[in-house]
Amino acid sequence: MSMAGFELKPLSQSMAESIKSRLTTANNRVNSGLTVKEENGGICFGWMGRTLTVASAWR
């Protein structure tokens, strides 16, 4: 999207930590294999070691 004039606005550390803590709680109950990691200013959501989608913010 940067080629179209948009610039990446990194998501906050607190947002990523909040999502991680919620999924950790859910994983302890279900052991579903869900993962959340920060990468290149976005938050990657995955399952069983594979990234399924990425959330990012652009301006």
C-alpha positions, 0 to 999 in steps of 0.5 A, a space after each residue: 500500500 505504500 506504493 499508493 502513498 499510504 504509510 504504515 502506522 505501527 500498532 501499539 505494544 499494549 494492543 498486541 499484549 492485550 490480544 496475546 493475553 486473551 488468546 493465552 487464556 483461551 488456549 489454556 482452556 482449549 489448547 487450540 494452537 492459536 498464535 499472535 505475534 508482532 511483525 513489521 508493525 502489524 499483528 499476525 494471527 496464526 494457527 498451528 505455526 502458520 500465519 492466517 491473517 495480519 492486522 495493520 493500520 495505514 494512513 
